[in-house]
Amino acid sequence: MKPLFLKTFAALSLAALAALPAGCSRSGSGHDDDDGHGHGEHAGHSHAAEATAGEGKICPEHNVLAHECGICKPEGLGKLKPGESAKLRLPSPDSANLVGVKVAKAELGAARDTIECYAEIAFDQNKLARIVAPVSGIIESVEVDLGHAVQEKQSVARLWSASIAEASSKAVLARQALLREQKLRALKATSEKDLQEAEAALQAASQLMQTLGFTEEQIAAMDNRRRESVMLPLRAPFGGEVVERSAVRGAMVEAGKQLFTVADCSTMWALASVPESALARVRVGQEVELRVEALGERVFKGKVTWVGSEVDDRTRMARLRVEVPNPERLLKANFFAKARILLPSNERAVLVPESAIQRVDGNPMVFVQKEADLFDARAVKLGARFDGRVELLEGLKPGEPVVVAHGFPLKSQLLISHLGAGCADD
């Protein structure tokens, strides 16, 4: 006779099944033609099929082959291979409806396996510029501030320097010397060598000024304002946004001092870390989806543009870079994101909702409906998970009716039998 607490547990755990017990122990006085457990001649679970022997023997409690009965033979559930199943007979044909079990057909569709990892958003280093002082000097004016949009070649500040004043004076004198030598040469009053030396001197002076940031037009115009202070305009190398500024008007700065950082934020990088075990499946050009907690459920899409050539010896992770369009400027540097790398898709995958997957003894299973009160507890092999669905690599065919909601009462029947509340002969 089964302990009383097990029968009580069975009844409570299946209260949703109209308070019907999960099974009935066949000890003691046995069963009448109809003892209230659904085994009478009108209940649909006839005892007449008990005659055959061996694996063909019928379980008299559940009207299924005895060796396939999941309630009577719970010890075999953990040994099932994908595609193998155990039978589960409910107390009555209405039991599944009473607990709200929902059944739908397995679909055939496209599935994409993924690799999930974490990433950090960073500026696109190919579109990032640090504007520095080319020579020591004094900042005479600052023309932009943090967050300002700048255009290519736009002046962001002006710098005065004794070095610039000296270089501009040399350029002006070299130009005047060349003009004088050209006139003398026209009168044949100087040699060709003197003319060539004057040309070389002007070229050297102009190159120095261009190195500092002056254009040829500005150098040529210096002749007309020799007595004015020559200011060096510091220019943005391309269009973007001022993301850093340390320049202050009137400050004395040394050569090489960083004054501004300009970034084109229309494209950002996501720097991710991928486990060594998944690295062989990652390729340049693969699509990546990113989600940032601060931006809700918004999904940003990019592509892998670089995969690191080494694995960290401590974390066993490899670095990769994802280029992400950011036209609305929503992504910010140093954001953390969840990245999902999309691997090549399987266009003919068997798909079920994630809610259809149950685990028994740690193994994934689905419940396939065979009759109104009969289900297969079938072992399956899981594949990709995406958009609330799961790809089944083995164990299920397209079109088979699968329990997709409220399947826990079915699982409870099997779990209770583990505790000894099933119908096996004692």
C-alpha positions in Angstrom: 0.0 0.0 0.0 1.4 3.5 -0.9 2.0 5.9 2.0 -0.9 8.2 2.7 1.2 11.4 2.2 2.1 10.4 -1.3 -1.6 10.0 -2.3 -2.3 13.3 -0.7 0.5 15.0 -2.6 -0.7 13.5 -5.8 -4.2 14.9 -5.2 -3.0 18.3 -4.3 -0.5 18.7 -7.1 -3.1 17.8 -9.6 -5.9 19.8 -8.1 -6.1 21.5 -11.5 -7.0 18.0 -12.9 -10.4 18.2 -11.2 -9.0 16.8 -8.0 -8.5 13.4 -9.6 -5.7 11.3 -8.2 -2.6 10.8 -10.3 -2.9 7.0 -10.1 -4.2 4.2 -7.9 -2.1 1.6 -6.2 -3.2 -1.9 -7.0 -2.6 -3.3 -3.5 -5.1 -4.6 -1.1 -8.5 -5.7 -2.3 -8.0 -4.7 -6.0 -10.6 -2.8 -8.1 -14.3 -3.3 -8.8 -15.7 -3.0 -12.3 -15.9 0.8 -11.7 -14.2 2.0 -8.5 -14.1 5.7 -9.3 -10.6 5.7 -10.8 -11.8 5.4 -14.4 -10.9 1.6 -14.8 -14.5 0.3 -15.2 -15.8 -1.1 -18.4 -17.3 2.3 -19.3 -14.2 4.4 -18.5 -12.1 3.7 -21.6 -9.3 1.9 -19.7 -10.3 -1.7 -20.0 -8.5 -4.4 -18.1 -9.2 -6.9 -20.8 -6.0 -6.1 -22.7 -3.8 -7.6 -19.9 -3.4 -10.9 -21.5 -0.2 -10.6 -23.5 3.3 -11.2 -22.0 6.7 -9.5 -22.1 6.9 -6.1 -23.8 3.5 -6.6 -25.3 1.8 -6.5 -21.8 -0.7 -3.8 -21.4 -0.6 -1.6 -18.3 -4.1 -2.2 -16.8 -4.1 1.2 -15.0 -3.5 3.3 -18.1 -4.3 1.2 -21.1 -0.8 1.6 -22.7 2.0 -0.9 -23.2 3.5 -1.5 -19.8 7.1 -0.9 -20.8 6.0 2.5 -22.3 4.0 3.8 -19.3 5.7 6.8 -17.9 3.8 6.7 -14.7 4.4 3.1 -13.9 8.0 3.1 -15.2 9.4 6.5 -14.2 12.9 5.2 -13.9 13.3 5.1 -17.7 12.5 8.8 -18.3 16.1 9.9 -17.8 17.4 7.3 -20.2 15.3 8.3 -23.2 17.2 9.4 -26.3 15.9 12.1 -28.6 12.9 10.7 -30.4 12.1 8.2 -27.7 9.1 8.6 -25.5 7.1 7.4 -22.6 3.3 7.3 -22.6 1.2 9.5 -20.2 -2.4 8.6 -19.7 -4.6 11.2 -17.9 -7.4 10.3 -15.6 -10.1 11.2 -18.1 -10.5 12.6 -21.7 -11.5 15.9 -20.2 -8.5 16.3 -17.9 -6.3 18.3 -20.3 -9.1 20.7 -21.1 -9.9 21.2 -17.4 -6.4 22.5 -16.7 -6.2 24.6 -19.8 -3.6 22.6 -21.7 -3.0 24.3 -25.1 -1.9 22.3 -28.1 -0.4 23.6 -31.4 1.4 22.0 -34.3 5.1 22.1 -34.6 6.1 24.6 -37.4 8.6 24.4 -40.1 10.5 27.6 -40.6 13.8 29.4 -40.6 16.0 29.3 -37.4 19.2 31.1 -36.6 21.6 29.9 -34.0 23.3 32.7 -32.1 26.2 33.4 -29.8 25.4 35.7 -26.9 28.0 37.9 -25.3 28.6 41.3 -23.7 30.0 44.3 -25.4 31.1 47.9 -24.7 30.2 50.7 -27.0 33.1 52.9 -28.1 33.8 55.6 -30.7 34.8 54.5 -34.1 38.5 55.0 -33.9 38.7 55.6 -37.7 36.4 58.6 -37.2 38.0 60.1 -34.1 40.5 63.0 -34.1 42.4 64.6 -31.3 43.3 68.2 -32.0 46.6 69.3 -30.4 48.7 72.4 -30.3 51.4 72.0 -32.9 53.7 74.5 -31.1 53.9 76.1 -27.7 51.8 79.2 -27.5 48.8 81.1 -26.1 45.2 80.3 -26.9 43.8 83.6 -28.2 40.2 82.3 -28.8 38.0 79.2 -28.4 35.3 79.0 -31.0 33.4 75.8 -30.2 32.2 74.0 -27.0 31.3 70.5 -25.9 28.6 68.9 -28.0 28.9 71.4 -30.9 28.8 70.0 -34.4 31.7 71.0 -36.6 32.3 70.8 -40.3 35.5 69.6 -42.0 38.3 72.3 -41.9 36.2 74.5 -39.5 38.3 76.5 -37.1 37.8 75.5 -33.4 40.4 77.8 -31.8 43.2 80.2 -32.6 46.7 80.1 -31.2 49.5 82.7 -31.0 53.1 81.6 -30.8 56.5 83.2 -31.1 57.4 80.2 -33.2 54.6 81.0 -35.5 55.5 84.7 -35.7 59.1 83.7 -36.6 58.0 81.2 -39.2 55.6 83.7 -40.8 58.4 86.4 -40.9 60.7 84.0 -42.6 58.0 83.1 -45.2 57.4 86.8 -45.9 61.1 87.6 -46.3 61.6 84.5 -48.5 58.8 85.6 -50.8 60.2 89.1 -51.1 63.7 87.8 -51.8 62.3 85.6 -54.5 60.5 88.5 -56.1 63.6 90.6 -56.1 65.8 87.8 -57.6 63.2 87.3 -60.3 63.4 90.9 -61.3 67.2 90.9 -61.2 67.3 87.8 -63.3 65.0 89.3 -65.9 67.6 92.1 -66.2 70.4 89.5 -66.2 71.8 91.2 -63.1 71.9 87.9 -61.1 72.8 84.3 -61.7 70.5 81.4 -62.1 71.9 79.9 -59.0 70.8 82.8 -56.9 67.3 82.6 -58.3 67.1 78.8 -57.5 68.3 79.4 -53.9 65.7 82.0 -53.4 63.0 79.6 -54.7 64.2 76.9 -52.4 64.2 79.2 -49.4 60.6 80.2 -50.1 59.5 76.6 -50.5 61.1 75.6 -47.2 59.4 78.5 -45.4 56.1 77.7 -46.9 56.3 74.0 -46.1 57.0 74.9 -42.4 53.9 77.2 -42.3 51.8 74.5 -44.0 53.0 72.0 -41.4 51.7 74.3 -38.7 48.3 74.4 -40.4 48.3 77.5 -42.7 47.1 77.2 -46.2 48.9 78.6 -49.3 46.4 81.4 -49.6 47.0 82.4 -46.0 50.7 82.3 -46.5 50.4 84.5 -49.6 48.2 87.0 -47.8 50.8 87.5 -45.0 52.7 90.1 -47.1 49.8 92.5 -46.6 49.6 92.2 -42.8 53.2 91.8 -41.7 52.6 94.1 -38.7 49.6 92.2 -37.5 49.8 89.3 -35.1 49.7 86.0 -37.0 47.2 83.6 -35.4 47.2 79.8 -36.2 43.7 78.5 -36.7 43.2 75.0 -35.3 40.9 73.1 -37.6 38.7 70.0 -37.4 40.0 67.4 -39.8 36.4 66.1 -40.6 32.9 66.8 -39.7 31.7 65.5 -36.3 30.9 66.4 -32.7 33.2 67.9 -30.1 33.2 65.2 -27.4 36.2 66.5 -25.3 37.6 70.0 -24.7 40.4 71.2 -22.5 41.2 74.5 -24.4 40.7 77.7 -22.3 41.1 81.2 -23.7 44.4 82.8 -22.5 46.0 79.5 -21.4 49.6 78.8 -22.2 49.9 75.4 -23.8 52.9 73.3 -24.7 53.4 71.7 -28.1 51.5 68.4 -28.3 48.9 69.4 -25.7 45.5 67.9 -26.5 42.9 70.7 -26.8 39.8 69.0 -28.4 38.5 65.6 -29.4 36.2 65.4 -32.4 34.2 62.2 -33.2 31.8 61.3 -36.0 29.1 59.5 -33.9 27.1 58.4 -36.9 28.9 55.0 -36.6 30.0 53.4 -33.3 32.0 50.4 -32.4 30.9 47.6 -30.1 33.9 45.7 -28.6 32.7 42.3 -27.5 34.3 39.3 -25.8 33.5 35.8 -27.1 34.3 32.5 -25.4 37.1 30.5 -26.9 34.7 27.6 -27.4 32.5 29.7 -29.8 35.3 31.5 -31.6 35.5 29.0 -34.5 32.0 29.9 -35.5 32.6 33.7 -35.7 33.4 35.3 -39.0 33.9 38.8 -40.3 30.7 40.1 -41.9 28.3 38.2 -39.6 25.3 40.2 -38.4 25.0 41.2 -34.8 22.1 42.5 -32.7 22.7 44.7 -29.7 20.5 45.8 -26.9 21.3 48.4 -24.3 19.5 48.4 -21.0 19.3 52.2 -20.9 17.5 52.2 -24.3 14.8 49.6 -23.5 14.0 47.0 -26.1 15.5 49.0 -29.0 17.6 46.7 -31.2 20.7 48.0 -33.0 22.1 46.0 -35.8 25.7 45.9 -37.0 28.4 43.6 -38.5 31.5 42.0 -37.3 34.5 43.9 -38.9 37.4 42.3 -36.9 38.1 39.2 -34.9 41.0 39.2 -32.6 44.0 36.9 -33.3 44.6 36.0 -29.7 42.7 34.6 -26.6 43.1 36.1 -23.2 45.2 33.6 -21.2 43.1 34.3 -18.0 39.5 34.7 -19.2 39.8 32.4 -22.3 37.9 35.1 -24.2 38.7 36.6 -27.6 37.9 40.2 -28.7 35.9 41.2 -31.7 34.7 44.5 -33.1 31.2 45.2 -34.4 30.5 48.3 -36.5 27.1 49.7 -35.7 25.2 52.5 -37.6 24.1 55.2 -35.1 22.2 57.8 -37.2 20.0 59.0 -34.3 23.1 59.3 -32.0 21.4 57.1 -29.4 24.4 54.9 -28.7 26.9 56.6 -26.4 30.5 55.6 -25.7 31.0 53.3 -22.7 27.5 52.0 -22.8 27.3 48.3 -22.0 25.3 46.1 -24.3 24.1 42.6 -24.8 25.3 41.3 -28.2 23.8 38.4 -30.2 25.9 37.2 -33.1 23.6 35.7 -35.8 25.1 32.5 -37.3 24.0 31.1 -40.7 20.3 30.1 -40.7 18.6 26.8 -41.1 15.6 27.4 -43.4 13.8 24.1 -42.7 13.9 23.9 -38.9 11.3 22.4 -36.6 10.1 25.2 -34.3 8.1 25.2 -31.1 7.5 28.0 -28.5 9.9 28.0 -25.6 6.9 27.3 -23.3 6.6 23.8 -24.9 9.9 22.6 -23.5 9.8 20.8 -20.2 12.7 19.2 -18.4 12.4 15.8 -16.6 15.5 14.5 -14.9 17.4 17.4 -16.5 16.5 16.3 -20.0 14.5 18.4 -22.4 11.1 17.0 -23.4 7.9 17.9 -25.1 4.4 16.5 -24.7 2.9 15.3 -28.0 -0.8 14.6 -27.9 -1.8 11.2 -29.3 -5.4 11.1 -28.0 -7.6 13.4 -25.9 -6.2 11.8 -22.7 -2.9 10.3 -24.0 0.4 12.1 -24.5 3.9 11.1 -25.5 6.5 12.5 -23.1 9.2 12.7 -25.8 12.9 13.5 -25.4 14.2 16.1 -27.9 17.4 17.7 -28.8 17.4 21.5 -28.7 19.0 23.9 -31.2 18.8 27.6 -31.6 16.7 29.8 -29.4 15.4 33.1 -30.8 12.3 35.3 -30.6 10.6 33.1 -28.0 11.0 30.0 -30.1 13.2 26.9 -30.0 14.6 24.8 -32.8 14.3 21.1 -32.3 17.2 19.2 -34.0 15.8 15.8 -33.1 12.7 14.1 -31.7 9.8 15.9 -33.4 8.4 16.2 -36.9 6.7 19.3 -38.4 2.9 19.2 -37.9 2.9 17.0 -34.8 0.5 18.4 -32.1 2.6 19.6 -29.1 1.5 21.1 -25.7 2.6 24.7 -25.8 0.9 26.1 -22.7 -0.1 24.8 -19.2 2.0 21.7 -19.7 3.1 21.6 -16.0 0.2 19.3 -14.8 1.4 16.7 -17.3 4.9 17.0 -16.0 3.5 16.7 -12.5 2.1 13.3 -13.3 5.6 12.0 -14.1 7.2 13.7 -11.1 4.6 12.3 -8.7 5.3 8.8 -10.0 9.0 9.3 -9.0 7.8 9.6 -5.4 6.0 6.3 -5.6 2.4 7.6 -6.3 2.1 5.8 -9.6 0.0 2.7 -10.5 2.7 0.1 -10.7 1.8 -3.3 -9.3 3.1 -3.6 -5.8 
